[in-house]
Amino acid sequence: SNPIKYIGKPRLATAATLFKSTVELESRMEELETPFLVIHGLGDVVTTPEASRELYNRANVSEENKKLILLEDQWHGFLWA
């Protein structure tokens, strides 16, 4: 079990805003032109690694200016020292 995972019900306004933002971002991934780094925990149950892979593949950024790191045994909010 994840000690930092919120297990309560989301507020309706929060859920609606998150959904609207997700739809907007998905429709505009090709507009991303800034170098970026995506770090995704493979144990994430909030968003799938496929979403990060899709961002990486669809962004209008050269291969040398973007990086995708997938971390085994990490969750949505991962921590390390």
C-alpha positions as CSV (number, residue, x, y, z in Angstrom):
1,S,0.0,0.0,0.0
2,N,1.1,3.5,-0.8
3,P,1.2,5.7,2.4
4,I,0.9,9.0,0.4
5,K,-1.9,7.9,-1.9
6,Y,-5.1,9.8,-1.5
7,I,-8.0,7.4,-1.2
8,G,-11.0,9.7,-0.7
9,K,-13.5,10.6,-3.4
10,P,-12.4,13.6,-5.6
11,R,-14.5,16.7,-5.5
12,L,-16.6,17.1,-8.6
13,A,-15.1,20.5,-9.6
14,T,-11.6,19.1,-9.2
15,A,-12.4,16.0,-11.3
16,A,-14.0,18.1,-14.0
17,T,-11.1,20.5,-14.2
18,L,-8.6,17.6,-14.4
19,F,-10.6,16.0,-17.2
20,K,-10.8,19.2,-19.1
21,S,-7.1,19.9,-18.7
22,T,-6.2,16.4,-19.8
23,V,-8.4,16.7,-23.0
24,E,-6.7,20.0,-23.8
25,L,-3.2,18.7,-23.3
26,E,-3.8,15.6,-25.4
27,S,-5.0,17.7,-28.3
28,R,-2.0,20.0,-28.2
29,M,1.0,17.6,-27.6
30,E,2.5,18.4,-31.0
31,E,2.8,22.1,-30.0
32,L,5.4,21.3,-27.4
33,E,8.7,22.6,-28.7
34,T,10.6,23.1,-25.4
35,P,13.3,20.6,-24.3
36,F,11.9,18.4,-21.5
37,L,12.4,15.5,-19.2
38,V,9.6,13.1,-18.3
39,I,10.1,10.8,-15.2
40,H,7.4,8.2,-14.8
41,G,6.9,5.6,-12.1
42,L,5.9,2.2,-13.6
43,G,3.8,1.5,-10.5
44,D,1.7,4.6,-11.1
45,V,-2.1,3.9,-10.9
46,V,-3.1,7.5,-11.6
47,T,-1.6,7.9,-15.1
48,T,-0.2,5.1,-17.3
49,P,3.4,5.0,-18.6
50,E,1.7,5.0,-22.1
51,A,0.7,8.7,-21.5
52,S,4.3,9.7,-20.9
53,R,5.4,7.6,-23.9
54,E,2.8,9.4,-26.1
55,L,3.9,12.8,-24.9
56,Y,7.5,11.8,-25.7
57,N,6.6,10.6,-29.2
58,R,4.3,13.3,-30.2
59,A,6.2,16.4,-28.9
60,N,7.8,18.5,-31.6
61,V,11.2,18.3,-30.0
62,S,14.4,16.7,-31.3
63,E,15.6,13.4,-29.8
64,E,18.6,15.1,-28.2
65,N,16.3,17.6,-26.4
66,K,13.9,15.2,-24.8
67,K,14.2,12.3,-22.4
68,L,11.9,9.7,-21.0
69,I,12.9,7.9,-17.8
70,L,10.7,5.0,-16.5
71,L,11.3,3.9,-12.9
72,E,10.5,0.4,-11.7
73,D,8.6,0.1,-8.4
74,Q,7.8,3.8,-8.2
75,W,4.3,5.4,-7.9
76,H,2.6,8.6,-9.1
77,G,4.4,10.6,-6.5
78,F,7.8,9.0,-6.2
79,L,10.5,9.9,-3.7
80,W,14.2,9.0,-3.4
81,A,17.2,10.3,-1.5
